[in-house]
Amino acid sequence: MSVSSVFPQLEQLLPRVSKPIQYVGGELGAVVKDWDATVVRWALMYPDAYEVGLPNQGVQILYEVLNEQPDVLAERTYAVWPDLEALMKEHGVPQFTVDAHRPVKAFDMFGVSFATELGYTNLLSALDLAGIPLNSADRTEDDPVVLAGGHAAFNPEPIADFIDAAVLGDGEEAVLEITGIIREWKAEGRPGGRDELLLRLARTESIYVPRFYDVDYLSDGRIQRVVPNRPDVPFRVAKRTTMDLDAWPYPKKPLVPLAETVHERYAVEIFRGCTRGCRFCQAGMITRPVRERSITTVGQMVKEGLEFSGFNEVGLLSLSSADHSEIGDMCSGLAQQYADSNVSLSLPSTRVDAFNIDLAQELSRNGRRTGLTFAPEGGSERIRKVINKMVTKEDLIRTVVTAYSNGWRQVKLYFMCGLPTETDEDVLEIADMAHEVIRAGREAAGTKDIRCTVSIGGFVPKPHTPFQWASMERPEVIDARLKLLKQAINSDRSLGRAIGFRYHDGEPSLIEGLLSRGDRRVGQVIRRVWEKGGRFDGWSEHFSYARWVEACAEVLPEYGVDLDWYTTREREEAEVLPWDHLDSGLDKDWLWQDWQDSTAEFEQDDCRWTPCFDCGVCPAMDTEIQIGPTGKKLLPLTRVNGLRVPV
């Protein structure tokens, strides 16, 4: 049965909202399929505005993987701004996809990718607009299966009431397996209804269905246990790991936005995973092991992606791109290949100790210098040992001198505030470091016309990291330290005027901490915040700390806990954590030992280059580190009419 577009109703509302073009669709790379010619239909959502959501690599990959299947249809939807949300409610226009403007409620699957927990309220807005019951228990066979993915899905307990299922880890193979299960269930006549479909998903042992698990609590508020409530689902659900990234060269046809977005470039993931062992970094822990994409596949992806999209910037993405075993040859090959064009290369975030003169020259070869961001994370050498960020002040100065000497006039330095064991003195050393950067940069560049931006984020303990047991610092302490830091940066006016200072205050970080380590009881806080108008909590102009504090005070006392219990309380080793039944492959005993090592300021090596230190991932997930070098070059080159072109 065909599903009609809601665009005729939507179009009448667009002149009354800001940036209406973001709701129109029709981008280069978009796919629109015949509804009746497909069997399984997905609506994919990044729960933020179009300008943030469209460039998201994960959604683009899944969108393309699914649409390559002849009998599968995948469309995209994003969070709508409050001005359009109000009009949609007034005029009865449901949550829609931007591809064919079909109502989200009509799809089989509603897949939502969470990069951050602050997108949870936007999920509730989308469900409400779509006409899908907020609570999964109230849904029928006429509603799509709401599936959570992304990094925040490694602890989906705060939204357990609102989702039907969650996938941990890589999605490429997972979405195809889920599609196959739905296809078969439909072909059999939908036996057992919605419950049977969810049961089939749960039996894969890699798809978590919260309704099939019960949570018991102790009298002091801690979790006693999380157990299956039926015999045919697993006690633990394992993450998915896609090996051999060369077999998954996506996106092949990147989406080219119609409206302005936060990133407008062809992005290729050059490797997945990280073993540097930064103790605060959830992404590095949960994406282990390292899997490199070969230099030849990267070259081919860049060639085809640029030809299709017309982008003039290539972003070489990973958690630490300069760690790729062939990054030098990769950058030199790409710089040489596109030397006569306006194409520039960028490494979105570069490790201080992995940037060198050769890399700098290749990244700036055609005269265009994209921004350089380095992340020392901690101001003092002591705190960098605590977080296992093995970078010295000398490393940083040497690196920025390299950048300034090669024509860059601005670099960005990223730090965190509120780290475990942190003191005022640790934070104030950021000012000393920034001053030294400017002094050394002026000397290296031979000019005073250079700048450095110091950007500060609040530390948030994340599940599946050694800091998952850590207490958070209170917002007023964070804010006081940032005030002292700003004064210290500006204490030398000559240097201070060359240093930009950007920071997030402590309040949003505390709420993110509530959501990142919360359990199912926090779901009622999220709902209360949403009912009071909470939307786009990742945006400072929309975030309300008072609204979250008020909701916590209204909801949590019923359970004998409060906001501080979830955030500023340090956990004990024996405590059952809300995500313990969700297996990232990391051994909990190893994580605990690394937490103890952090307080002793012990540095852990990178296991790519040293013997295995038994984090547990490779044997638990039946995987292994996949790195080069391959010894190959980027692409074989030849000359046509005097021009160098790929064969």
MIKEKOL-303623 format. One record per residue (C-alpha): x, y, z; residue number from 1; residue in three letters. Coordinates in steps of 0.001 Angstrom, whole numbers, plus 500000, padded with zeros to 6 digits. Layout:
N
       u       v       w  seq  type
       X       Y       Z  NUM   ALA
...
//
This chain:
647
       u       v       w  seq  type
  500000  500000  500000    1   MET
  501549  503288  498884    2   SER
  502427  505981  501413    3   VAL
  501754  509559  500376    4   SER
  504124  512478  500711    5   SER
  503239  515105  503307    6   VAL
  505092  517786  501340    7   PHE
  501929  519553  500084    8   PRO
  500954  520286  503704    9   GLN
  504550  520986  504766   10   LEU
  505231  523382  501882   11   GLU
  502581  525791  503138   12   GLN
  504414  526080  506470   13   LEU
  507944  526608  505169   14   LEU
  507664  530367  504428   15   PRO
  506960  530852  508136   16   ARG
  510112  529153  509517   17   VAL
  513845  529850  509579   18   SER
  516061  528059  507049   19   LYS
  513204  526298  505225   20   PRO
  515593  524797  502675   21   ILE
  516799  522265  505260   22   GLN
  513429  520497  505071   23   TYR
  513170  520287  501282   24   VAL
  515508  517379  500416   25   GLY
  516683  516663  496885   26   GLY
  520408  516782  497664   27   GLU
  522953  515288  495308   28   LEU
  523398  511728  496573   29   GLY
  519851  511447  497937   30   ALA
  517863  508349  497007   31   VAL
  514113  508110  496468   32   VAL
  512646  504678  495798   33   LYS
  509222  503369  494897   34   ASP
  507564  502443  498200   35   TRP
  505619  499531  496740   36   ASP
  508688  498038  495056   37   ALA
  510426  497491  498407   38   THR
  509848  495074  501267   39   VAL
  511806  496538  504206   40   VAL
  511767  500280  504871   41   ARG
  514051  502253  507175   42   TRP
  513809  505825  508442   43   ALA
  517261  506889  509673   44   LEU
  517599  509793  512079   45   MET
  520423  511847  513479   46   TYR
  518605  513570  516363   47   PRO
  519844  517082  515727   48   ASP
  519310  519837  513194   49   ALA
  519919  519196  509484   50   TYR
  523104  521297  509534   51   GLU
  524646  518945  512109   52   VAL
  522984  515719  511062   53   GLY
  523490  515647  507310   54   LEU
  527329  515387  507403   55   PRO
  527197  512582  509977   56   ASN
  529337  509796  508575   57   GLN
  527544  506936  510300   58   GLY
  524094  507807  508986   59   VAL
  525418  508400  505472   60   GLN
  527095  504985  505434   61   ILE
  523996  503114  506621   62   LEU
  521799  505083  504213   63   TYR
  523932  503945  501286   64   GLU
  524424  500344  502484   65   VAL
  520665  499879  502860   66   LEU
  519675  501558  499613   67   ASN
  522042  499310  497664   68   GLU
  519678  496441  498503   69   GLN
  517046  496186  495717   70   PRO
  514118  495465  498025   71   ASP
  515112  497894  500777   72   VAL
  514294  501578  501103   73   LEU
  516091  503981  503459   74   ALA
  515252  507637  503985   75   GLU
  516547  510295  506385   76   ARG
  514918  512492  508983   77   THR
  516366  515120  511299   78   TYR
  515160  517065  514325   79   ALA
  513007  520028  513337   80   VAL
  513544  523396  514987   81   TRP
  510927  524529  517555   82   PRO
  509360  527018  515114   83   ASP
  508462  524260  512658   84   LEU
  507553  521810  515443   85   GLU
  504866  524191  516700   86   ALA
  503429  524647  513203   87   LEU
  503476  520899  512496   88   MET
  501472  520263  515659   89   LYS
  499032  523030  514798   90   GLU
  498441  521753  511266   91   HIS
  498731  518007  511866   92   GLY
  501902  517448  509828   93   VAL
  503812  514387  511130   94   PRO
  507567  513831  511458   95   GLN
  508724  513326  507878   96   PHE
  511721  512151  505905   97   THR
  513556  514717  503794   98   VAL
  513954  512334  500857   99   ASP
  510324  511690  499879  100   ALA
  508586  513443  502793  101   HIS
  506928  510260  503923  102   ARG
  505632  510001  507516  103   PRO
  508131  508270  509813  104   VAL
  505357  506212  511412  105   LYS
  504846  504320  508103  106   ALA
  508333  502750  508118  107   PHE
  509307  499325  509484  108   ASP
  512369  500594  511327  109   MET
  513118  503966  512893  110   PHE
  516893  503936  513443  111   GLY
  518306  506748  515579  112   VAL
  522067  507345  515820  113   SER
  523155  509020  519070  114   PHE
  526598  510599  519101  115   ALA
  525761  512339  522374  116   THR
  523238  511779  525128  117   GLU
  522043  515383  524889  118   LEU
  519990  514323  521855  119   GLY
  517562  512277  523952  120   TYR
  514906  514985  524231  121   THR
  514947  515379  520439  122   ASN
  514092  511673  520158  123   LEU
  510942  512262  522200  124   LEU
  509976  515228  520012  125   SER
  510369  513107  516866  126   ALA
  508320  510234  518318  127   LEU
  505598  512645  519423  128   ASP
  505432  514376  516029  129   LEU
  505423  511010  514267  130   ALA
  502454  509785  516279  131   GLY
  504508  506905  517716  132   ILE
  503786  506216  521417  133   PRO
  506650  507439  523583  134   LEU
  506745  504243  525639  135   ASN
  507731  501139  523720  136   SER
  505267  499099  525796  137   ALA
  502386  501054  524227  138   ASP
  503358  500415  520601  139   ARG
  501556  498056  518275  140   THR
  502370  496280  515052  141   GLU
  501417  499496  513230  142   ASP
  504405  501333  514752  143   ASP
  508007  501085  513551  144   PRO
  510642  499371  515660  145   VAL
  512646  502175  517294  146   VAL
  516314  501212  517194  147   LEU
  519132  503146  518896  148   ALA
  522716  503117  517676  149   GLY
  525848  505233  517909  150   GLY
  528269  505674  520785  151   HIS
  525574  506584  523307  152   ALA
  523864  503230  522635  153   ALA
  526580  501548  524710  154   PHE
  524434  502608  527671  155   ASN
  520883  502953  526372  156   PRO
  519329  502418  529816  157   GLU
  518182  506050  530291  158   PRO
  516063  505711  527133  159   ILE
  515140  502039  527639  160   ALA
  511458  502918  527993  161   ASP
  511439  504833  524708  162   PHE
  513330  502475  522377  163   ILE
  512539  498946  521282  164   ASP
  516113  497833  520651  165   ALA
  519728  498992  520501  166   ALA
  522764  497950  518488  167   VAL
  526194  498275  520061  168   LEU
  529147  498953  517789  169   GLY
  529497  498996  514015  170   ASP
  526328  499163  511985  171   GLY
  527197  498109  508424  172   GLU
  526599  494394  508858  173   GLU
  524095  494830  511686  174   ALA
  521535  496741  509585  175   VAL
  521701  494079  506888  176   LEU
  521157  491318  509438  177   GLU
  518207  493200  510940  178   ILE
  516802  493758  507446  179   THR
  517027  490030  506754  180   GLY
  515148  489207  509965  181   ILE
  512354  491649  509107  182   ILE
  512169  490401  505521  183   ARG
  511778  486807  506687  184   GLU
  509246  487713  509399  185   TRP
  507136  489598  506877  186   LYS
  507353  486792  504330  187   ALA
  506015  484382  506952  188   GLU
  503004  486607  507574  189   GLY
  504325  488441  510659  190   ARG
  503901  485496  513061  191   PRO
  503691  486410  516740  192   GLY
  503387  490090  515951  193   GLY
  505741  492744  517299  194   ARG
  506865  490660  520254  195   ASP
  508054  487828  518013  196   GLU
  509985  490232  515788  197   LEU
  511771  491718  518806  198   LEU
  512494  488237  520110  199   LEU
  514099  487254  516805  200   ARG
  516260  490368  517002  201   LEU
  517270  489583  520597  202   ALA
  518221  486014  519722  203   ARG
  521071  487322  517539  204   THR
  522859  488080  520869  205   GLU
  524050  491366  519349  206   SER
  520795  493346  519493  207   ILE
  519636  494532  522897  208   TYR
  515886  494592  523560  209   VAL
  515338  496306  526947  210   PRO
  511823  494917  527508  211   ARG
  513294  491422  527824  212   PHE
  515424  492432  530859  213   TYR
  514392  493281  534415  214   ASP
  516374  495544  536745  215   VAL
  516362  494992  540513  216   ASP
  517630  497662  542930  217   TYR
  519159  497602  546396  218   LEU
  517735  499691  549233  219   SER
  520491  502310  548802  220   ASP
  519580  502918  545148  221   GLY
  522313  500859  543532  222   ARG
  521491  498146  541020  223   ILE
  521327  494625  542421  224   GLN
  521137  492839  539077  225   ARG
  519955  493023  535467  226   VAL
  518552  489705  534250  227   VAL
  516563  488390  531276  228   PRO
  512874  487915  531990  229   ASN
  512532  485071  529500  230   ARG
  514729  482025  528840  231   PRO
  515504  482565  525144  232   ASP
  517472  485841  525315  233   VAL
  521161  486163  526279  234   PRO
  522417  487368  529661  235   PHE
  524902  489664  527884  236   ARG
  524623  491423  524543  237   VAL
  527823  491832  522522  238   ALA
  528913  494703  520321  239   LYS
  529298  494362  516549  240   ARG
  532744  494783  514987  241   THR
  533149  495216  511240  242   THR
  536490  493827  510120  243   MET
  538137  494482  506728  244   ASP
  537053  498071  506135  245   LEU
  538243  497740  502538  246   ASP
  535159  495600  501934  247   ALA
  532969  498519  503072  248   TRP
  534189  501571  501104  249   PRO
  531368  503918  502091  250   TYR
  530156  506542  501470  251   PRO
  530651  506132  497740  252   LYS
  528144  508851  496868  253   LYS
  528267  511385  499696  254   PRO
  525322  513655  500312  255   LEU
  525941  517218  499139  256   VAL
  523859  519588  501279  257   PRO
  521533  522256  499942  258   LEU
  521688  524290  503146  259   ALA
  524844  525259  505029  260   GLU
  526145  522497  507295  261   THR
  528894  522228  509905  262   VAL
  531133  520210  507546  263   HIS
  531167  520442  503763  264   GLU
  533821  518048  502568  265   ARG
  534317  514525  501357  266   TYR
  535188  512580  504485  267   ALA
  536830  509176  504346  268   VAL
  537431  507124  507469  269   GLU
  541027  505960  507139  270   ILE
  540891  503663  510149  271   PHE
  538524  502711  512945  272   ARG
  539430  502180  516569  273   GLY
  542214  503506  518764  274   CYS
  544595  501884  521242  275   THR
  546258  505007  522625  276   ARG
  544392  504299  525842  277   GLY
  543248  507794  526848  278   CYS
  541283  506964  529969  279   ARG
  538507  509508  529415  280   PHE
  537867  508547  525792  281   CYS
  534830  506343  525287  282   GLN
  535219  506375  521492  283   ALA
  538736  504984  521738  284   GLY
  537709  502234  524133  285   MET
  534507  501000  522511  286   ILE
  535807  500972  518920  287   THR
  538765  498669  519575  288   ARG
  540597  497016  517888  289   PRO
  542330  499267  515353  290   VAL
  541362  498440  511771  291   ARG
  543134  500356  509043  292   GLU
  541719  501003  505612  293   ARG
  544403  500329  503001  294   SER
  546075  503242  501275  295   ILE
  544829  502073  497873  296   THR
  541202  501903  499039  297   THR
  541480  505379  500547  298   VAL
  542843  506689  497245  299   GLY
  540047  505105  495257  300   GLN
  537381  506386  497656  301   MET
  538742  509935  497460  302   VAL
  538892  509821  493658  303   LYS
  535314  508595  493275  304   GLU
  533921  510702  496125  305   GLY
  535332  513950  494750  306   LEU
  534231  513164  491215  307   GLU
  530687  512522  492414  308   PHE
  530319  515364  494910  309   SER
  532470  518221  493645  310   GLY
  533701  518939  497170  311   PHE
  537033  520758  497374  312   ASN
  538148  519455  500759  313   GLU
  539065  515919  501790  314   VAL
  538854  515062  505474  315   GLY
  540894  512035  506525  316   LEU
  538897  510892  509524  317   LEU
  539686  508674  512494  318   SER
  540193  509132  516214  319   LEU
  543878  509841  515587  320   SER
  544437  510127  511851  321   SER
  548179  510761  511964  322   ALA
  548597  507304  513540  323   ASP
  547746  505502  510295  324   HIS
  550789  503407  509408  325   SER
  550933  504964  505929  326   GLU
  549693  508477  506673  327   ILE
  552805  510057  505157  328   GLY
  552453  508279  501821  329   ASP
  548690  508828  501921  330   MET
  548984  512584  502350  331   CYS
  551833  512965  499874  332   SER
  549989  510848  497315  333   GLY
  546775  512847  497658  334   LEU
  548620  516177  497692  335   ALA
  550497  515191  494530  336   GLN
  547407  513845  492811  337   GLN
  545417  517039  493403  338   TYR
  548311  519499  493229  339   ALA
  546869  521282  490202  340   ASP
  543379  521570  491659  341   SER
  541703  523506  494456  342   ASN
  541345  520392  496615  343   VAL
  542750  520661  500143  344   SER
  543445  517985  502756  345   LEU
  542565  518107  506427  346   SER
  543136  515980  509496  347   LEU
  540284  517115  511765  348   PRO
  542167  516345  514981  349   SER
  545857  515588  515113  350   THR
  547880  514141  517962  351   ARG
  550589  516477  519150  352   VAL
  553263  513779  518997  353   ASP
  552258  512502  515526  354   ALA
  552471  515778  513569  355   PHE
  555739  516448  511774  356   ASN
  557320  518637  509131  357   ILE
  556593  516237  506269  358   ASP
  552937  516014  507184  359   LEU
  552715  519791  507526  360   ALA
  554187  520320  504067  361   GLN
  551817  517845  502430  362   GLU
  548744  519312  504135  363   LEU
  549671  522805  502906  364   SER
  551134  521921  499516  365   ARG
  548537  523682  497361  366   ASN
  548584  526806  499504  367   GLY
  545266  526165  501256  368   ARG
  545705  525504  504942  369   ARG
  542724  524076  506734  370   THR
  542489  524467  510490  371   GLY
  544811  522548  512777  372   LEU
  543505  521268  516089  373   THR
  545738  519639  518684  374   PHE
  544401  518093  521877  375   ALA
  546807  517977  524826  376   PRO
  543615  517545  526958  377   GLU
  545356  518335  530270  378   GLY
  547301  521458  531237  379   GLY
  549965  519873  533435  380   SER
  552197  516909  532808  381   GLU
  550857  515339  536006  382   ARG
  547243  515411  534863  383   ILE
  548232  514130  531415  384   ARG
  549714  511069  533137  385   LYS
  546459  510595  535033  386   VAL
  544453  510564  531794  387   ILE
  547169  508639  529878  388   ASN
  547687  511410  527335  389   LYS
  551368  510835  526767  390   MET
  552304  514281  525492  391   VAL
  554858  516681  526968  392   THR
  554941  520457  526811  393   LYS
  558062  520122  524654  394   GLU
  556080  517934  522211  395   ASP
  553442  520625  521924  396   LEU
  555856  523505  521416  397   ILE
  557778  521543  518787  398   ARG
  554552  520728  516976  399   THR
  553131  524253  516872  400   VAL
  556499  525635  515792  401   VAL
  556337  523184  512874  402   THR
  552876  524463  511982  403   ALA
  553711  528148  512284  404   TYR
  556952  527649  510338  405   SER
  554964  526094  507497  406   ASN
  552596  528983  507032  407   GLY
  549806  528354  509524  408   TRP
  548828  531447  511447  409   ARG
  546323  529891  513819  410   GLN
  546078  526637  515747  411   VAL
  543445  525402  518156  412   LYS
  544349  523645  521402  413   LEU
  541711  521537  523136  414   TYR
  541732  520821  526876  415   PHE
  539345  519428  529456  416   MET
  538440  520762  532876  417   CYS
  537140  518732  535818  418   GLY
  539362  515682  535278  419   LEU
  539894  513209  538146  420   PRO
  542393  514482  540769  421   THR
  542530  517887  539000  422   GLU
  543578  520985  540947  423   THR
  543499  524704  540161  424   ASP
  547228  524518  539416  425   GLU
  546705  521841  536744  426   ASP
  544264  524120  534928  427   VAL
  546365  527259  535287  428   LEU
  549230  525528  533499  429   GLU
  547079  525771  530360  430   ILE
  547750  529531  530434  431   ALA
  551509  528972  530702  432   ASP
  551364  526547  527799  433   MET
  549353  528953  525639  434   ALA
  551792  531787  526383  435   HIS
  554734  529611  525380  436   GLU
  552949  528612  522175  437   VAL
  552583  532265  521168  438   ILE
  556180  533128  522076  439   ARG
  557587  530172  520149  440   ALA
  555199  530738  517252  441   GLY
  556167  534398  516859  442   ARG
  559816  533478  516830  443   GLU
  559301  530658  514304  444   ALA
  557055  532679  511981  445   ALA
  559031  535912  512293  446   GLY
  555812  537859  512863  447   THR
  553394  538724  515628  448   LYS
  550489  537936  513338  449   ASP
  549706  534510  514759  450   ILE
  546931  533240  516986  451   ARG
  546107  530336  519219  452   CYS
  542635  529391  520394  453   THR
  542307  527583  523709  454   VAL
  539090  525567  523809  455   SER
  537929  523953  527051  456   ILE
  535375  521179  527409  457   GLY
  534007  519737  530619  458   GLY
  535035  516203  531573  459   PHE
  532186  513677  531500  460   VAL
  532813  510117  532786  461   PRO
  531637  507630  530171  462   LYS
  530636  503947  530310  463   PRO
  533193  501323  529250  464   HIS
  536154  503546  530180  465   THR
  538513  503414  533181  466   PRO
  536870  506626  534410  467   PHE
  533387  505075  534508  468   GLN
  533743  504911  538309  469   TRP
  534947  508519  538722  470   ALA
  533113  511341  540441  471   SER
  532357  514545  538566  472   MET
  533361  517981  539730  473   GLU
  530564  520377  540612  474   ARG
  529753  523097  538021  475   PRO
  530660  525955  540344  476   GLU
  534159  524485  540804  477   VAL
  534599  524138  537037  478   ILE
  533390  527681  536439  479   ASP
  535709  529087  539128  480   ALA
  538712  527349  537550  481   ARG
  537800  528648  534108  482   LEU
  537542  532178  535497  483   LYS
  541012  531847  537019  484   LEU
  542331  530477  533727  485   LEU
  540922  533387  531732  486   LYS
  542563  535829  534139  487   GLN
  545885  533989  533838  488   ALA
  545753  534012  530021  489   ILE
  545108  537764  530023  490   ASN
  547698  538520  532722  491   SER
  550207  539212  529940  492   ASP
  548366  541538  527562  493   ARG
  550904  541184  524754  494   SER
  550448  537423  524663  495   LEU
  546841  537282  525840  496   GLY
  545485  539319  522933  497   ARG
  546763  536600  520570  498   ALA
  544945  533854  522471  499   ILE
  541279  533127  521945  500   GLY
  539437  531492  524820  501   PHE
  536361  529332  524327  502   ARG
  534795  527121  526933  503   TYR
  531705  525204  527956  504   HIS
  530652  525904  531501  505   ASP
  530174  523082  533971  506   GLY
  526383  522835  533906  507   GLU
  525791  521055  530558  508   PRO
  528618  518635  531385  509   SER
  526947  517642  534657  510   LEU
  523690  516848  532842  511   ILE
  525556  514918  530171  512   GLU
  527135  512978  533038  513   GLY
  523690  512205  534444  514   LEU
  522592  510836  531073  515   LEU
  525807  508990  530212  516   SER
  525870  506913  533432  517   ARG
  522167  506886  534182  518   GLY
  519892  503871  534546  519   ASP
  516249  503352  533618  520   ARG
  515022  505664  536383  521   ARG
  516606  508614  534543  522   VAL
  514175  508046  531678  523   GLY
  511430  509744  533683  524   GLN
  513708  512769  534156  525   VAL
  514231  512973  530393  526   ILE
  510496  512787  529801  527   ARG
  509771  515464  532418  528   ARG
  512374  517801  530865  529   VAL
  510870  517233  527426  530   TRP
  507359  517910  528715  531   GLU
  508634  521204  530140  532   LYS
  509963  522235  526718  533   GLY
  513421  520665  526611  534   GLY
  514734  520477  523041  535   ARG
  518173  520685  521402  536   PHE
  520004  520352  524719  537   ASP
  523330  520204  522900  538   GLY
  522843  523849  521873  539   TRP
  523738  526405  524539  540   SER
  520920  528756  523487  541   GLU
  518332  526004  524049  542   HIS
  519838  524211  527062  543   PHE
  518354  524981  530476  544   SER
  520247  523717  533498  545   TYR
  517426  524864  535783  546   ALA
  514934  522734  533852  547   ARG
  517043  519593  534319  548   TRP
  517705  520278  538012  549   VAL
  514009  520884  538596  550   GLU
  513039  517662  536806  551   ALA
  515572  515668  538844  552   CYS
  514178  517141  542062  553   ALA
  510643  516185  541016  554   GLU
  511369  512648  539801  555   VAL
  514372  511108  541545  556   LEU
  513431  511349  545262  557   PRO
  510764  508725  544610  558   GLU
  513628  506288  543980  559   TYR
  515749  507477  546908  560   GLY
  518428  509050  544694  561   VAL
  519210  512509  543316  562   ASP
  521279  514337  540699  563   LEU
  524455  514229  542815  564   ASP
  524034  510472  543320  565   TRP
  524406  509971  539574  566   TYR
  527138  512568  538971  567   THR
  529412  513641  541818  568   THR
  529472  510224  543524  569   ARG
  532468  507928  542984  570   GLU
  531483  504305  542337  571   ARG
  532989  501305  544132  572   GLU
  534539  498326  542406  573   GLU
  531764  495887  543313  574   ALA
  528897  498131  542185  575   GLU
  526763  496771  539341  576   VAL
  526857  499451  536652  577   LEU
  523780  500001  534460  578   PRO
  525629  498806  531347  579   TRP
  527412  495749  532786  580   ASP
  525166  493403  530782  581   HIS
  526237  495117  527549  582   LEU
  529553  493732  526347  583   ASP
  532006  496118  524676  584   SER
  534676  493409  524834  585   GLY
  536647  495289  527477  586   LEU
  537366  493295  530608  587   ASP
  535872  495067  533634  588   LYS
  538757  493989  535867  589   ASP
  541213  495513  533389  590   TRP
  539245  498769  533328  591   LEU
  539265  498859  537137  592   TRP
  543018  498293  537260  593   GLN
  543554  501084  534732  594   ASP
  541420  503349  536929  595   TRP
  543726  502508  539841  596   GLN
  546773  503094  537637  597   ASP
  545451  506544  536751  598   SER
  545475  507724  540352  599   THR
  549039  506427  540620  600   ALA
  549865  508471  537471  601   GLU
  550980  505335  535638  602   PHE
  551104  505563  531847  603   GLU
  549850  502666  529712  604   GLN
  551495  502008  526335  605   ASP
  549779  501721  522964  606   ASP
  549292  498011  522254  607   CYS
  549706  498499  518527  608   ARG
  553438  498776  519032  609   TRP
  553921  496872  522295  610   THR
  552864  493455  523598  611   PRO
  549172  492964  524388  612   CYS
  548166  494217  527831  613   PHE
  544979  492133  528029  614   ASP
  542178  494687  527730  615   CYS
  540091  491719  526560  616   GLY
  538690  493001  523259  617   VAL
  540481  490797  520731  618   CYS
  539712  487402  522331  619   PRO
  536231  488417  523499  620   ALA
  535147  489747  520117  621   MET
  537193  487245  518071  622   ASP
  538967  490144  516361  623   THR
  542494  491407  515952  624   GLU
  544396  494586  515230  625   ILE
  544591  495196  511489  626   GLN
  547345  497589  510483  627   ILE
  549746  498054  507583  628   GLY
  552004  499086  506156  629   PRO
  550988  497573  502853  630   THR
  553991  498966  501021  631   GLY
  551697  500200  498258  632   LYS
  551223  503690  496930  633   LYS
  547998  505613  496842  634   LEU
  546999  504933  493249  635   LEU
  548960  504017  490126  636   PRO
  549435  507213  488162  637   LEU
  549935  507843  484469  638   THR
  550043  510930  482263  639   ARG
  547451  511985  479714  640   VAL
  548290  515066  477635  641   ASN
  550909  516014  480156  642   GLY
  548536  515768  483121  643   LEU
  548927  513241  485931  644   ARG
  545735  511182  486289  645   VAL
  544773  507935  488036  646   PRO
  544804  504815  485927  647   VAL
//
